[in-house]
Amino acid sequence: MVTRYVRFLLVLLIFAASTLVYGQGQVKIAKLKYNGGGDWYANKTALPNLIKFCNAELGMNLAPEEDIVEVQSNDIFLYPYIYMTGHGNVVFSDSEAANLRKYLMAGGFLHIDDNYGLDKFIRIELKKVFPELELIELPFEHPVYHQKFNFTRGLPKIHEHDGKPPQGFGLIYEGRLVVFYSYETDLGNGWEDQRIHNDPEEKRQQALRMGANILSYCFTNSF
């Protein structure tokens, strides 16, 4: 069980971050390093580009580079927003799942971005974190789709792989969205340098705008 003290500290951190991110100080976000052999390190230019976009378009003050944080590390509590991606296998040990659960229950926010191949693994591992919760598809009216940028049909489709529509799923804990899972969209690829995937600029802008909405939601609605 999350102690009141831990929850208080993280909520205080998120509140401070939400104030600083639109003020004078810089706020750090992080990418999640996990075990199992999956490429947690994928899309190396993605977050720096998203950060640059958010700073320019939303007036945020995010530090220009993300940190790397491991699932079991106590440092996870230093970040109000954590990003997770990859194509392959994910394994959370019992202690890692417990630490991630504590982080999310205490006020943290995890964005999982399926890079095609993550889905069948992450669903199993999320059950270790919240066995009592089910991933639900968020309605198009959910605030995450309507921050500065409006996405009336939910997630944009950035890369086509198997013809499935993009879907945004969430884990809701005590009425709060603690995990946002972007599936069949490839947002992170859309955030990358244009030369890497040669995406049309329109697609890149859609991906960056949706990413900005997720970060904006995290800092203004998730605690």
FENPE-V740299 format. One record per residue. RES is the residue in one small letter. PSI is psi in radians with two decimals (NA if undefined). OMEGA is omega in radians with two decimals (NA if undefined). D_FIRST is the distance of its C-alpha to the first C-alpha in Angstrom with 2 decimals. Layout:
res:RES psi:PSI omega:OMEGA d_first:D_FIRST
res:RES psi:PSI omega:OMEGA d_first:D_FIRST
//
This chain:
res:m psi:2.47 omega:3.12 d_first:0.00
res:v psi:2.25 omega:3.10 d_first:3.78
res:t psi:2.68 omega:3.10 d_first:6.25
res:r psi:-0.56 omega:-3.12 d_first:9.26
res:y psi:-0.78 omega:3.13 d_first:11.43
res:v psi:-0.77 omega:3.13 d_first:10.23
res:r psi:-0.75 omega:3.13 d_first:10.40
res:f psi:-0.78 omega:-3.11 d_first:13.66
res:l psi:-0.74 omega:-3.10 d_first:15.07
res:l psi:-0.71 omega:3.07 d_first:14.68
res:v psi:-0.69 omega:3.09 d_first:15.99
res:l psi:-0.73 omega:3.11 d_first:18.70
res:l psi:-0.81 omega:-3.12 d_first:19.51
res:i psi:-0.70 omega:3.10 d_first:19.88
res:f psi:-0.77 omega:3.12 d_first:21.94
res:a psi:-0.72 omega:3.13 d_first:24.05
res:a psi:-0.72 omega:3.14 d_first:24.50
res:s psi:-0.49 omega:3.07 d_first:25.60
res:t psi:-0.80 omega:-3.10 d_first:28.10
res:l psi:-0.62 omega:-3.02 d_first:29.29
res:v psi:-0.44 omega:3.06 d_first:29.63
res:y psi:0.19 omega:-3.12 d_first:32.44
res:g psi:-2.36 omega:-3.00 d_first:33.67
res:q psi:-0.48 omega:-3.06 d_first:34.99
res:g psi:2.86 omega:3.09 d_first:32.19
res:q psi:2.45 omega:3.14 d_first:31.09
res:v psi:2.41 omega:3.12 d_first:27.64
res:k psi:2.43 omega:2.95 d_first:26.55
res:i psi:2.94 omega:-3.01 d_first:25.07
res:a psi:2.72 omega:3.00 d_first:24.18
res:k psi:2.43 omega:-3.07 d_first:24.83
res:l psi:2.20 omega:3.04 d_first:22.31
res:k psi:2.10 omega:-3.08 d_first:23.70
res:y psi:2.90 omega:3.12 d_first:22.55
res:n psi:2.97 omega:3.10 d_first:23.94
res:g psi:-0.21 omega:3.10 d_first:26.05
res:g psi:-0.17 omega:3.10 d_first:29.37
res:g psi:2.72 omega:-3.07 d_first:29.10
res:d psi:1.32 omega:3.12 d_first:30.69
res:w psi:-0.40 omega:-3.04 d_first:27.77
res:y psi:0.10 omega:-3.08 d_first:30.48
res:a psi:2.78 omega:3.06 d_first:32.60
res:n psi:1.08 omega:-3.02 d_first:34.28
res:k psi:-0.46 omega:-3.14 d_first:34.69
res:t psi:-0.04 omega:-2.99 d_first:36.58
res:a psi:-1.01 omega:-3.06 d_first:34.37
res:l psi:-0.73 omega:3.07 d_first:31.85
res:p psi:-0.66 omega:3.10 d_first:34.53
res:n psi:-0.69 omega:3.10 d_first:36.71
res:l psi:-0.74 omega:3.11 d_first:34.04
res:i psi:-0.81 omega:3.13 d_first:33.24
res:k psi:-0.72 omega:3.13 d_first:36.99
res:f psi:-0.80 omega:-3.13 d_first:37.35
res:c psi:-0.68 omega:3.11 d_first:34.57
res:n psi:-0.67 omega:-3.11 d_first:36.03
res:a psi:-0.77 omega:-3.00 d_first:39.48
res:e psi:-0.51 omega:-3.09 d_first:38.86
res:l psi:-0.03 omega:-3.12 d_first:35.96
res:g psi:0.48 omega:3.10 d_first:36.70
res:m psi:2.87 omega:3.06 d_first:33.39
res:n psi:1.08 omega:3.11 d_first:33.18
res:l psi:2.46 omega:3.05 d_first:31.16
res:a psi:2.48 omega:-2.96 d_first:31.91
res:p psi:-0.37 omega:3.13 d_first:34.40
res:e psi:2.49 omega:3.08 d_first:32.56
res:e psi:2.74 omega:2.97 d_first:29.00
res:d psi:2.89 omega:3.01 d_first:26.96
res:i psi:2.27 omega:-3.13 d_first:25.61
res:v psi:2.40 omega:3.12 d_first:21.99
res:e psi:2.67 omega:-3.02 d_first:20.53
res:v psi:-0.67 omega:-3.04 d_first:17.39
res:q psi:-0.10 omega:-3.04 d_first:15.93
res:s psi:2.52 omega:3.02 d_first:17.30
res:n psi:-0.35 omega:3.14 d_first:15.67
res:d psi:-0.25 omega:3.13 d_first:18.48
res:i psi:-0.51 omega:-3.10 d_first:16.82
res:f psi:-0.04 omega:3.13 d_first:15.39
res:l psi:-0.13 omega:-2.99 d_first:19.09
res:y psi:2.13 omega:3.11 d_first:20.01
res:p psi:-0.41 omega:-3.14 d_first:19.56
res:y psi:2.24 omega:3.08 d_first:21.27
res:i psi:2.35 omega:-3.10 d_first:21.13
res:y psi:2.41 omega:-3.14 d_first:23.82
res:m psi:2.32 omega:3.12 d_first:23.93
res:t psi:-3.11 omega:3.11 d_first:27.19
res:g psi:2.97 omega:3.14 d_first:29.37
res:h psi:-0.31 omega:-2.89 d_first:31.66
res:g psi:-2.54 omega:-2.94 d_first:30.34
res:n psi:2.49 omega:3.07 d_first:27.81
res:v psi:2.33 omega:3.05 d_first:24.11
res:v psi:2.14 omega:2.99 d_first:21.91
res:f psi:2.19 omega:2.98 d_first:18.22
res:s psi:2.96 omega:3.13 d_first:17.36
res:d psi:-0.72 omega:-3.12 d_first:14.20
res:s psi:-0.61 omega:3.09 d_first:13.02
res:e psi:-0.79 omega:3.11 d_first:14.32
res:a psi:-0.69 omega:3.13 d_first:12.67
res:a psi:-0.69 omega:-3.13 d_first:9.17
res:n psi:-0.73 omega:3.11 d_first:10.40
res:l psi:-0.68 omega:3.09 d_first:11.96
res:r psi:-0.79 omega:3.14 d_first:9.15
res:k psi:-0.75 omega:3.12 d_first:7.28
res:y psi:-0.81 omega:-3.09 d_first:10.86
res:l psi:-0.69 omega:3.10 d_first:11.64
res:m psi:-0.52 omega:-3.09 d_first:8.92
res:a psi:-0.10 omega:3.09 d_first:9.89
res:g psi:-0.03 omega:-3.13 d_first:13.48
res:g psi:2.94 omega:-3.09 d_first:14.99
res:f psi:2.25 omega:3.12 d_first:17.68
res:l psi:2.18 omega:3.02 d_first:18.91
res:h psi:1.99 omega:3.07 d_first:22.51
res:i psi:2.18 omega:-3.08 d_first:23.54
res:d psi:1.76 omega:-3.11 d_first:27.34
res:d psi:2.14 omega:3.13 d_first:28.93
res:n psi:0.52 omega:-3.07 d_first:32.00
res:y psi:1.80 omega:-3.13 d_first:33.38
res:g psi:-0.19 omega:-3.09 d_first:32.08
res:l psi:-0.46 omega:-2.89 d_first:28.33
res:d psi:-0.90 omega:-3.03 d_first:27.64
res:k psi:-0.36 omega:3.12 d_first:27.77
res:f psi:-0.78 omega:-3.01 d_first:25.35
res:i psi:-0.54 omega:3.11 d_first:22.72
res:r psi:-0.70 omega:3.11 d_first:22.29
res:i psi:-0.76 omega:-3.07 d_first:21.42
res:e psi:-0.58 omega:3.09 d_first:18.96
res:l psi:-0.49 omega:3.08 d_first:17.15
res:k psi:-0.45 omega:3.04 d_first:16.61
res:k psi:-0.57 omega:-3.10 d_first:14.62
res:v psi:-0.84 omega:3.14 d_first:12.32
res:f psi:1.36 omega:-3.12 d_first:12.28
res:p psi:-0.39 omega:-3.09 d_first:14.09
res:e psi:-0.11 omega:-3.07 d_first:14.10
res:l psi:2.68 omega:3.06 d_first:15.84
res:e psi:2.47 omega:2.99 d_first:19.47
res:l psi:2.27 omega:3.10 d_first:21.32
res:i psi:2.54 omega:3.08 d_first:23.77
res:e psi:2.24 omega:-3.12 d_first:26.93
res:l psi:2.40 omega:3.10 d_first:27.03
res:p psi:2.73 omega:-3.13 d_first:30.22
res:f psi:-0.30 omega:3.13 d_first:32.84
res:e psi:-0.07 omega:-3.09 d_first:32.37
res:h psi:2.49 omega:-3.09 d_first:28.85
res:p psi:-0.42 omega:-3.12 d_first:28.87
res:v psi:-0.42 omega:3.12 d_first:28.04
res:y psi:-0.01 omega:-3.03 d_first:31.60
res:h psi:1.04 omega:3.00 d_first:33.15
res:q psi:-2.16 omega:3.07 d_first:32.50
res:k psi:-0.62 omega:-3.08 d_first:35.68
res:f psi:2.36 omega:-3.11 d_first:36.80
res:n psi:2.21 omega:3.05 d_first:37.13
res:f psi:1.57 omega:-3.01 d_first:36.55
res:t psi:-0.30 omega:3.11 d_first:37.79
res:r psi:0.41 omega:3.11 d_first:37.42
res:g psi:-2.61 omega:-3.04 d_first:34.00
res:l psi:2.46 omega:3.02 d_first:33.68
res:p psi:2.70 omega:3.09 d_first:36.97
res:k psi:1.95 omega:-3.07 d_first:38.27
res:i psi:-0.87 omega:3.12 d_first:38.91
res:h psi:2.41 omega:3.13 d_first:39.83
res:e psi:2.20 omega:3.11 d_first:41.28
res:h psi:-0.89 omega:-3.04 d_first:40.49
res:d psi:0.27 omega:3.04 d_first:40.64
res:g psi:0.05 omega:3.13 d_first:41.54
res:k psi:2.62 omega:3.10 d_first:38.22
res:p psi:2.65 omega:3.05 d_first:37.21
res:p psi:2.55 omega:-3.14 d_first:34.41
res:q psi:2.49 omega:3.05 d_first:31.17
res:g psi:2.04 omega:-3.13 d_first:28.12
res:f psi:2.78 omega:3.11 d_first:24.92
res:g psi:2.68 omega:2.89 d_first:21.54
res:l psi:2.19 omega:-3.11 d_first:17.96
res:i psi:2.08 omega:3.11 d_first:17.14
res:y psi:2.07 omega:-3.13 d_first:13.66
res:e psi:0.78 omega:3.07 d_first:14.10
res:g psi:0.03 omega:-3.07 d_first:17.67
res:r psi:2.35 omega:3.06 d_first:17.22
res:l psi:1.94 omega:-3.09 d_first:18.66
res:v psi:-0.44 omega:3.09 d_first:16.21
res:v psi:2.23 omega:2.98 d_first:18.46
res:f psi:2.20 omega:-3.06 d_first:22.23
res:y psi:1.90 omega:3.12 d_first:24.16
res:s psi:2.08 omega:-2.97 d_first:27.89
res:y psi:2.42 omega:3.10 d_first:29.82
res:e psi:0.66 omega:3.12 d_first:33.57
res:t psi:-0.70 omega:-3.13 d_first:34.43
res:d psi:0.83 omega:3.12 d_first:34.24
res:l psi:-0.80 omega:-3.07 d_first:33.43
res:g psi:-0.65 omega:3.07 d_first:32.98
res:n psi:-0.62 omega:3.11 d_first:36.50
res:g psi:-0.43 omega:3.10 d_first:37.82
res:w psi:-0.33 omega:-3.02 d_first:36.43
res:e psi:2.90 omega:3.04 d_first:38.21
res:d psi:2.45 omega:-3.05 d_first:41.62
res:q psi:-0.60 omega:-3.08 d_first:44.28
res:r psi:-0.37 omega:-3.04 d_first:46.25
res:i psi:-0.80 omega:-3.11 d_first:43.53
res:h psi:-0.12 omega:-3.13 d_first:43.57
res:n psi:0.66 omega:3.10 d_first:46.55
res:d psi:2.54 omega:3.02 d_first:44.78
res:p psi:2.59 omega:-3.10 d_first:46.82
res:e psi:-0.58 omega:3.11 d_first:45.92
res:e psi:-0.73 omega:3.12 d_first:45.10
res:k psi:-0.73 omega:3.13 d_first:42.35
res:r psi:-0.72 omega:3.14 d_first:40.97
res:q psi:-0.67 omega:3.08 d_first:40.94
res:q psi:-0.78 omega:-3.13 d_first:39.12
res:a psi:-0.78 omega:-3.13 d_first:36.39
res:l psi:-0.70 omega:3.13 d_first:36.14
res:r psi:-0.71 omega:3.10 d_first:36.09
res:m psi:-0.71 omega:3.08 d_first:33.30
res:g psi:-0.70 omega:3.10 d_first:31.30
res:a psi:-0.68 omega:3.08 d_first:32.04
res:n psi:-0.73 omega:-3.12 d_first:30.80
res:i psi:-0.79 omega:3.10 d_first:27.41
res:l psi:-0.74 omega:3.12 d_first:27.09
res:s psi:-0.75 omega:3.10 d_first:28.42
res:y psi:-0.76 omega:-3.12 d_first:25.95
res:c psi:-0.77 omega:-3.02 d_first:23.03
res:f psi:-0.23 omega:-3.08 d_first:24.38
res:t psi:-0.24 omega:-3.04 d_first:25.44
res:n psi:-0.07 omega:-2.92 d_first:23.36
res:s psi:0.22 omega:3.09 d_first:19.85
res:f psi:NA omega:NA d_first:18.09
//
